[in-house]
Amino acid sequence: MAKKVVTFGELMIRLQPYNYERFVQADHLEFTFGGGEANVAVSLANYGLDAAYVTKLPAHAIGQAAVNSLRRYGVDTSKITRGGDRVGIYFNEKGASQRPSVCIYDRAHSAISEATTADFDWDAIFEGVEWFHFTGITPALGANVVEICKEACKAAKAHGVKISCDLNYRGKLWTRDEARAAMTELCQYVDVCISNEEDAQDVFGIEAENTDITGGELNKEGYKSVAKQLADKFNFEMVAITLRESKSAFDNDWSAMLYNVAKDEYCFSKLYHLHIIDRIGGGDSFGGGLIYALLSGKDTQAAVEFAVAASALKHSIEGDYNFVTVPEVEKLAGGDGSGRVQR
């Protein structure tokens, strides 16, 4: 498909100890790049869409390395603004067994966090575009970035562009009250909302009944009410809720629900029993899969099956980006999850 999608956010350096070492014992760190909306753009480019990523990055060599990390996978980087002094960093310590993963941010004063509305010409950016995606992580960077997101959403609406948003609450970046104020305003423009079992509660105080997240037990029926409350509050066209049942850092059960408001249709995906290689970017790969599925005309059930299968495969891949193809996702969504050697 030649359909054009734009995503907007912060691209960061990811520094991680090798294997499953702890920060305090590591003397070498792996150097890669990642970020919620950038991860979505890479997924969409791998699926054959015209995916452009928008951010602000320094003009120095590290900023260029960040740009190059997207270019190598076919993402359009021509709309990236260059300037500022810092590329944001996050340190990731991979969890193992009952020890959870840990992320530490070092992103204060990054180029995008100090950007202004004058840095982006959204009317030019949205020319010929069909879809715009951002997450709740981006406005969490500061009041100035909330304004940038608002201008982007207004311009997208003016150009007839569909807007999706993954709520993605990050308690290390802002408070629940700050998130609620900003996201209540931004979600007025959103057509497709993506959430997980915690985000709706953290951001809007909407929660599923009879669910114990830390205990790994989810009541899927309760999420029908969550999705409907979200849709009623913001007039969303669709609400997707990813459902993660965490047994350990290695083993999760993974599924999702997609609520199609116009059809009053609640579709649950099949359940995948994941043995995790890397879970960072798992939600972003779901978002990328969902956007692709909806743009390609899949019905509600097929769309959620594609998105969950794409995300299940991402959990087997090191790094933020998801390097899978449409045929690979379709094969898993169709029921072939054997992992047998392909010859």
N, C-alpha and C positions, 0 to 999 in steps of 0.2 A: 504494500500500500504506500502511496505517496502522501498520505495525510500528515499534516504538520502539527507537532505538539511542542509547546514551550514549557519548561520547568524553571523555577526560580528558587534559589537558596544559597547556602554557604557550602563551598567545597573546602574540605579540611585535609590536613596531613594526618594520617593514622600511624601512630607509633606503637608497636606491640612487641613484647618479649617473644622470643622463639618458643615454639611448642606451647607448653602449659606452665612456663615459669611465672613466678610472681614478680611484681615490680622490684621488690627488695633484693631479689637474687639475680636479676638479669644484668648482664653486661653488654648485650647487643640487642638492638631493637630493629624490627622490620619496618620499612618505610614505604607506605602506600598512600592512596588518596581515597576519600569517600565523603558522602554527605547525602542526606535523605533525598533531595530532589535530583541531585546528580546521579544517584543510583537508579532512579526511575528513568532518567534520560538514557542511560546506558542500556537498560532493559529494552526500551522502545526502539533504540537504534538497532539492537540485535534482532528485533522482530521485523525490521525492514521499514519502520516509520521514519519520517524526517523529523528527528528529535533535536531541538535546540535547547541549550542550557544558558541561563542568564545569571550572572553574579558579578561581583567586583573582586578583582585579584591584583596584587602588585605587579608592576612591570618587570621585576627582577627575575632571576633564574628560577627561584622556587615557585613563584607565581606561574612562570612559563611551564615548569614541570607539571603543575596542576592542570593547566590547560591541555598539555600534551596527553595526560592520562585519559582525557575524554576523547580527544581527537583520534586516538588509536583505535577506538571502538565505534567510530562513525558519528559521534555527536557533533552537531553544529555549534562551534564555539565563537562564531562571528559576532554574537550579540553580547559577549562578555566585556564589561567595562574594565579598563586597566587603570590602576592607581592605588594609593594607600601604601602602607608599609609592611603589613603582616598577613601571612596566611594562617588561619586558625589551626589549632592542633588539638587532637584528642588522643589520649593514651588509653589503650585497651589491654586489660589483663584477662585472658580467656579463662573462663571457669571450667571446672572439671568435677564430675560426680556431684556431690552435694555442695561444692564451693561455687558460688555464682561468679559470673563475669563482673568486672569493674571497669567503668569508664571515668576518666578524669579529664576535664576540659581545660584547655589553655587557649582560649579564643577571644579574650578581651582585647579591644583595639584592633581587631582584624579589619581588613579592608572593607568587607561587606557590612560589618557592624557599625562602621563610621560613614557609610555611604549616605547620600542624600537623594531626594526625589529628582534632583537635576541630573543625576548620573544615568538615568534610563529614559529612553524615548519609547514609551510603551505603544504608542500608535504605530510607529515603524516596526517595532518588534512583533506586533500581532497581525501584521499584514499577511493575509492568506492563511492564517493559523486556525485550526479547528478546536484545539484543546489546550487549556492552561492548568498546570498543577503546581501547588505549593503545599507546605506542611506547617503545622503549628510551631515547629522548631524555629523557623525563620523570623516571624514577628517577635519571638522571645528574645531576639538579639538586642532589642531596644525600641523605644518609642519612635525613633526615626525610621526603623525598618517596618514597623507597623504601618506608618504612613506610605512607605514605598509599596507594601503589599496592597494597601487600599487603592492606591493609584493604579496598580497593575490590574486589580479586579474590576475597577470602574472602566478602564480601557478595554479589557477583555469583553465585558458586557456590551460596550458600545460597538465592538467589532463582531458580535454574535458568537463569541467563543465560549464553549462549555468550560466550566471551572470545576476542578476536583481539589479537595483538601483532605489530607490525612491529619487528624487532630494532634497526634504525636506530642502529648504533654511531656515536658522535661522539667522536673522539679529542681534540677541544678541550675536552670537558666532563669526561671521566674516563678512567682507564687501562683497559687490557684486563683486568687482574686485578680491578679494581673492578666492571667491567661483568660479568665472568663470575660473580663471587660473587652480585651482585644479580639478574641475569637467570636464573641457575640456580634461584634460589629462586622468582622470579615465574613462570617458565615452567611450573612444576608445575601452575599453575591454567589455563594457556592451552589452548584447543581448536584454534585456527587460527593457525599461525605464518607470518609473512611475512618473507622475508629477501632479500638480494641476493647478488651474487657475492662480496662481501667480508665481509658481516656475520657469516655463519656461521663464517668463519675467525677474524675479529677477536674475536668474543665467546666462541666455544666451541672454537676450534682445529680446526674441521671444514672441509676445503677440497676443491674439485674437482680432479681430476688433469688435467694437460696443458692448463692454462689460464693465459694471460698477460693479465691485466686491463689493464695499461698499454699493451700492444701491440695491444689491441682484438680478441683472438682468444679465443673461448670454446668449450670442449668441452661441448656440452649434455648428452651422455650421462653425463658425470661428475657432473652435478647430481642425477641419480637417486639416486646413492649419498649425496650430501649430504642430500637430503630424507629418505631412509630413516634415516640416522643421527640426524638431528634428531627424527624421529617416534619412533624406538625409545628415545631418551634421555628424552623427556618425555611420551610417550603422546599426542602430538598427533593430532587427527582428520584434519587436512589441513596440508600445508606448501606454500606458494607461494614460488617463487624467481624474482625478476625478473632478466632477463639483458640487460645493457647492453653493447653493443660500441661503444666510443667512438672515432670516427675523428678528430674535432676537437670544439671547443666547439659548433660549429654542427651537425655531422652525426654522428648515432648510429644504430646498428641496435638495435631494441628488441623484446623478446619476453619470454615467461615460461613457467614450468612449474608445474603444479599437481598435487600428489601426494595422491590420495584413498586413505587408509590402508585403510579398510574394504573397498574394492573392489580394492586393490592396483593402482591405476590411475595411470599417469604421463601427463599430457596436456600437450603443448607447443602454444603458440599459434602463429599465423602471425607472420612477421617483418615489422616496419615499418621503413622507411628514413626516419628523421626528419630534417627540417631545423628546427632548434630556434629558437623565439622566446624561451622561458623554461623552463628545465628544473627550477627549484625547485618542489616540490610534485608532481613527476612520480610519485614513489613513493607519495605520499599519495593521489593520484587513482587509482592502481592499487588501493590498499587499499579506498578507497570503492567502486570498481567491483566488487571481489570480494565485499565485504560485501553490497552490493545484490543481486548475482547469486545468492549462496548463499541469502539470505533469500527471494528470489523463486522459488526451487526449480529453478534451472538445473542441468543436469548438469555434470560436471567439465569437459568440453571447452568447453561453452558458457560456463561461469563464467570460465574463464581467458581466453577470447576477448573477453568483455565487459570484463573488467578491463584487459586490455592495450589494447584499443581506446579505452577511456576515458582511459587514461594517454597514449596517443599523441596524442589530441586536446588534452590539457592542455599538452603541449609547445608548442602553437601559441598559448597564451594568456598574456599578461603578468600577473604577480603570483602569489601563492601559491595562490589559490582556483581551482577548476575550474568554469567556467560552461557546462557542457554538459548536454544533456537525454538522457533514455533513447532517444528515437528517433534522435538524432544518433549516439549510441554504437552502437546496433543497426545502423544503416546502414553504419558503418565496419566493424564486426565481421562484417557480412554480405558484405563485399568491395568496397564502393564507397568508395574512397579517392582519387577523381579530383580532388577539390577544385573541381569545376565550380560555377559560379554557380547558386544555387537560385532559380528564378523561379516 
